[in-house]
Amino acid sequence: MELDPGTVSIIQLAWSRLLGLDDDALASGPDRLYAVDDDASVLTFVTLFGREVLRGPGWAVDAGRAMASTELRSHSTLLTLSREHGGRGLGEAQLYFCDDLPRLEGPPAVVSGEASLVRELERRCPPDDVAEAGLSTVEHPFVLVDRDDPAAPLAGAGYDIWQGILAHVTVITPPEERHKGYAGRVAAVAVEDAMAAGLVPQWRARTDNTASQRTARRAGFAFAGTQTSVLLGA
């Protein structure tokens, strides 16, 4: 699947602003860009639609200028580069976007945004999954519930709004409810809600999380790039 050129331009605008660049930097700039911020708390390397950006303090950007893209995409490279500056892992991820409404068969999903259901859903999930998804902290949460038991959460999705342009989607499913299509159904609800608000849905999946990547593609998302980051400071 391919994204509409207009959607690509919108995504480039949003990420240019997120990375502290001029609005048109990712649309018309050189293949690799550098953004120096000596107060940055995160060192990050982003690839998006064939362009690259290294953003961080001057010492990191200077060191990265001589490195190949494959090196900078590696989490271990950024950890090594930032070791003397307290670098701690945030990880490698893939970036996906979509501009088509999801098409799912079957009856409409039954969802709720009640905080108690979000908490119960997170209680049933591994702590690492809870921390990564952060469903209880997103602006727009949705919990898929059992039609016959509305108090039983099956999966959750939600999104935060980035730069007033992107809907950063997150999904979480308890281990015992996986491989049943629940993640895709609730993700579709979040995507439809975001698109109705005029936003471009964005999905970020860790490079080692193949299940999340599959769910993204099944939900109609197209791969667009990568993001590798480390947290700086003591």
N, C-alpha and C positions, 0 to 999 in steps of 0.2 A: 504494500500500500504506500501511496505517496501523499505528502501534505501539499495543499494548495500553496502556490507561491505567495499569496497574500498572508497566509498563516505563518509561513516561514519568516516573512518580514516582521510580523508582530512578535514572534519569538525572539528574533535577533534584537529587536528594540528592547524588549524586556530584559534580556540577558546583558545587553550592553549597559543598561542602567544598573543592574545587579552587580556588575563587575567594575563599576566606576568609570566607564568609557563614554565617549561621545555617542549620541543616539544612533548614528549610522556606522559605527565602527565595525560591527560584525557583518554589515551588509556590503561594505565597500572598502574596507581596510586591507592590509596585507594578510597573508595566510597565518602569521603568528603575531599576536599583540602582547604587550606587557603593560601591566597596571601596577604602579608602585604606590604602596600605602605603608609607610613606616609604622603606623599605629595598628595595622591589621592584626587581628587575633587568629586568623586562619590563613594558611597558605593553600592556594587552590590552583589546579590546572584543569581547564575546561576545553573540550573540543566540541564544536557545534557546527553542523553543516559544512564541514571541511575547513573551518577556521579554528585557531587555537588561541587561548589566553592564559597567561601565567600571571596571577595576581598575588601580591604579598609584599613584605618589607623589601627594601632595596637590596640587602645582602642576598636574599633568596632569588630575586629576579636576576641580579647580576650573575649568580652562579648558574641559573637555569638557561641563560642565553646560549650557552655552548652545548646544551644537552639536546638529544633527539627527542622527538615526540614520544616514542615508545618508552624512553626512560622516564619522562615526566608523567606519563600515565600510570606508572608503577607506584603503588603506595609505599613500597620499601624505599624507593628513590627519595621521595619527599620526606620520609622519616629520617633517612640518613642525612639529607641536606639540612634538616632542622634540629638534629639531635642536640647541638650545643645551645639551642634556643628553646628547649623544653617541648619539642614536637611530640604530639600524642596522636594516635590514630583516629581518623574519622572514616577512612576507607575509600575504596574505588566503587564507582556506581555508573550505571548506564542511564541515559536520559531519553525519554520517550514523550511524544506529543500526539494529539489527535484533533481532527477537525470535522469528523463525521459522527452523527448520533449513533450510539450502539444499537445493534439489532439483535434482540434476544427472543427466543421462542418461549412459549408457555405463558401462564397467567402473570399479571403484574406483581412485582415484588412488594411484600409488605414490610415497611421500614418504620423506624421510630428514631427520634433524636433524644430520647430521654436519657439523662445523665446516669440514672441507675442501671440502665441496660448497657451503657458503655462501660461502666465499672464492672459489671458482671462478666461482660465479654472479655475484658482485660484480665480479670481474675483467672479465667480459663486458659489464658495464653502464656507462653514462656516469657520471662522478664525481658529478654533481649528483643523479642518481637514487639512487646509493649513499648519499650523505649524507642525502637526504630519507627514504629507507626505513629506513636504519640496521639492516638485517636481522641483521648480525653482532653487534649489541649487545642485541637483544630477548631476553626471558626464554624465549620459546617459539617457536623457528624451525622452519619446515617448507620443504623443498625438493622440488619436483616433479621427478621424474627420468624418463628415457626407459625404458619397459618393457624394451626390448631392449638398453639400455646404461645400467645403473644409475649409471654414473660420469658421465653427461651431464645436468647440471642444466638444466631448461627454464624454471622460474620459481620464485619464492620468496614465502613469506608468513610472518607471525609476529605475535605480540602481546606487549605488556607489560600488567601489571595496574595499573590506576589506582584508588586509594582502596579496594582490595579489592572493587571493584564492577564496573568497566568493563574490557573487554579492548580495548586500543587496537591495532587491526589495521594492519599495514603490508604492502605488496605490491611486488614488483619483478620485472621481466621484461626480458631482453636484447632489444635492438632487433630482432634477426633472428628472435626467437621470438614477436613480438607478432602480434595478430589471429588467433591460433590457438585461443583459449579457455583457454590455460594459466593465465593469471592468475586467472580465475574458478574453475578447478578447485582450485588450491592455496589460494585465499582461502577456499573452502568448507571445506577441511580445517581451517584455522585457526579459522574460525567455529564449526564443530562441536565442536572441542576446547574452545574457550572456553565455549560454552554447556553442555557436559557438566560443566564446573567451576563452573557456576552464575553465570557472568559475562554481562554485556550487551556484545556486540560494538559497537565504535565505529570509524568510518572517517573520516579527515580527508583531504580532497583539496583541493589548491590550486585557487583559482577559475579559473586559466588551464589547468588540467590536465583537459580534458574526457574524456580516455581513462580516467583514474582515476575520475571521476564516473560514467561509463557502467558501469565494472566494478563499482562499489559498488552501483548499482541492479540490475544483473544478478545480483549475489550476494544480493539480497534486502534491501538496506539502504534505509532511508527518510530523506529529507532532513529535518533538524530545526533547523538554524541555521547560524551563521557564527562565525568567529574571526579577528580581525585583530590582529596583534601587532608590536611593535618591541622590540628589545633596547636597554636603556639602559646608559650608562656609556661610559667611554673605551675 
